[in-house]
Amino acid sequence: MTESRPAGAGLVDERPEPGESVLEVRDLVKHYPVRSGLLRRSAAAVKAVDGVSLTLDRGRTLGLVGESGSGKSTLARVLVGVETPTSGQVLVDGEDVTGRSRAGRKQLRRDVQMVFQDPYTSLNPRMSVNEIVGEPFAIHGIDPAGGRRAAVGELLELVGLDPDHANRYPHQFSGGQRQRVGIARALALRPKILVCDEPVSALDVSVQGQVINLLEDLQEELGLSYLFVAHDLGVVRHIAHDVAVMYLGRIVEQGPEAEVYDAAQHPYTQALLSAVPVPDPSVRLVPAGGAVGASSSDGAVAGAGQPGVGGIVLEGDPPSPVDPPSGCPFHTRCWLAPTLPEARREAASADAVRGLRLIPQVCETDVPALVARGSADAGAAGAAAHVAACHFARELATPGTGA
Amino acid sequence: MSDAVTPAPTARRPGGAPSSPLADAWRRLRRRPDTIAAAVVLAFFGLMAAFPTLFTTTSPRTCPIREARTTPQGWGGEHPLGTDALGCDVLATLVHGIRPSLLLAVVVVSVSLLIGVTLGLLAGYHLGWVDYLVSRAVEVFLVIPLLLAALLVLSLFKGVDLGTGTFNVILLPAVVLILFGWMPYARYVRASTLEAKNLDYVTAARSLGASDLRIMVRHVLPNAIGTVTALLPTSVAGVISAEAVLSFLGIGVRPPATSWGIQIEQGSEWVLGGAPHILLAPLICLVATVLALVVLGDALRDALDPRLSA
């Protein structure tokens, strides 16, 4: 392949056409077999990503949030082709790339590139910046017009680094500068999509802002689409146009940023949002007195189940993705379910010694579909609809984003 | 870009003038006097191996028995380092024994390094059945005692005449020592490969579409080889002394050729018998060689690692 794609130059002509999807994921599943016993038979599977569908429009940013272990990094790795999906489809520009040959996947990798979380481990310490940023050209056999060195210089300039520093090694740069080197490497092949796996969570807050602004500038300049994986909801709110919330390998809520943040429908999203620190000392994060001290888990959950009073405190760890709960995957930790009238009604009628947590039966038996609920969304033409996977989403009161 | 930052002034040289990594490595190497001394020692022994007649005119094969165990007579005497138990000149034996010793050490260490690094890298990178085969092979070779295996090889090659060239002389011990010397390298490299291959920059290379070979050679190996380089100088010493043991069994360097290993082996009998110089002369040379290799190996590793640059 001797096609010349000068980096940085002439990129502006590909202005994004809004509404056109550049990346589409359909029912993506990634299971890791857990082998045990003498014969290494696969006994179970870690369901890291369990049926995820999402769409990324050209020139837009989709924020993907969730706690650790929710499968967001696995999803990112599948999208850049480091992992092969167990089933499902990944469509880049309408073309399915999961069933491709090796050569076809190589082409995919030119379109989808990744920015890594830790700038200290994502750059090979024994390679100079020139070699690191120039490696994509070497791998794909591309000889940019004006030579690789010049192309590397242009890329470094594009991300705000001095091209004269191309001979330096990663350890001679600060964390923010290293992350810029990583972004330059990802941009070398002129991708359409950048998958950013927590690109700023390893950086100082002051540097975070610079890198986020750089990413926004690059999006405007090059018409890039971002899949922005993060656990920092504040950062996601700043950069993302749309937000998807993941829990145990599934998307539980998805929609435009403003709607998800201001009118969260899923109890998990509401719990996440209530955990965001508010820079205002008058806002109390811990629920008042009695709820925490209550003896049974019932009491604590009930006490926390008043959004608006304080933070919603979820109990315990996420369940194991090897054996996720039946029905709604969130029902074991849901703060909302025990407070619902359905739960109380069932408790009164059926066997009263069923367990400590009384929740509506439907939460345990049926997997909630990811559908639009409530009233307002129906008419939102074109734009991504606000959807949530909760049986009782419509019954939620005003979400608990602080006071 | 409004937020373009000026790079931190981390580099010592102004302006970041282009300079090749090799030139940098040489500059750093030169600044260390111990490195220079080690290089001089190795060059001296190298010269001795290449041109033994520059250092002695006596043949190591003229051994008048009545002059046995002559004490060192100093420079200018007939036997500057004395004679050994059979009356052979120690200096002459030393000078003529260096070639097979060093050649054997270099051949054995480099070939077993090549085998060990290749197998270890493949096993650690691919895991699965490759790893299974390599790991079991390592274990099998580790449990067979060296001497037993040496006897086996000896019996296999008993009747074979290998000739008298320097390389032919060391062929048998080289085969035995390589056969039973590659395992540590394979294990070390496999362990560091397991560690290095999950780092983000390897994932980054893979997401760029790099081939397995490229990832192994460019990304994993340079960062996994460090532990092994520390092992090399001492392995050289180990090979030279192991050769002496093999000579004792008759599969080492065969007479009339000599080696440092044989000299040390023979000299050790007379340490308390009034002739310690027979042992000390080759031993000091061996220690000097190994120390020089250690120092040089250290310096080379530091010089090639950009993180340790001054």
Interface residues (C-beta under 8 A of the other chain):
Chain A: R77 V80 G81 V82 R105 K106 R109 R110 Q113 M114 F116 Q117 D118 T121 S122 L123 N124 P125 R126 M127 S128 E135 P136 I139 H140 G160 L161 D162 D164 H165 N167 R168 Y169 H171 Q172 F173 S174 G176 Q177 G182 R185 L189 G209 Q210 N213 L214 D217
Chain B: M1 S2 D3 A4 V5 T6 P7 A8 T10 A11 G15 G16 P18 S19 P21 L199 D200 Y201 T203 A204 A205 R206 S207 L208 G209 A210 S211 R214 R218 H219 P222 N223 D305 P306 R307 S309
